[in-house]
Amino acid sequence: MSKDQFKTRLEIAKRKANKRNFSNKKHNPSPIGTAFKLSTELVSAVAVGTIIGFILDKTFGTKPWLILIFFFVGVVAGITNVIRSAKNMQK
């Protein structure tokens, strides 16, 4: 095998290896981004639950009860979402 053939084969092998490495890399977010995502999921679920409870309380005139019920429903939903997201991040 001549020196030119070896260089050509080496360049081809390098290009193939670079393509494989580029396609195999997974997007790894920073720890701060991950923490922000999880906290946002929790806070948004609680906020949505509380807002729904507030609107329903205003509609039906049951002032604190539906706010409290939907607040806790939002907390449970938020914690469930955070646990699910954390499990997906571990994979």
Steps between C-alpha positions, in 0.01 A plus 500: 500500500645835402522804721229685302256211525560479874432875543181473296373204700593675824305813401195292408516316833531832690195644323294191579608509865412870528156441349434217746615705799291799393183295457551308828542807718195570709401846607598525866347808660679678779405422859358850541279450195379169634419650840319790331294260291396289798415802716302658218296183457417492869413869530293507181290200606426660838419834337265345244321300768458808719373714212245234402385481863473879520291519182270221612465654848404832346248328272334284766551725804678240712784735585790316664412135437561451129817710514635271770394181323648601166814634669569154640407336169759730337761404760444129437508550122818709526680245715393222265634694200831569675544133591417393143744753351774398742455134405521590130821697561664202667457286188 
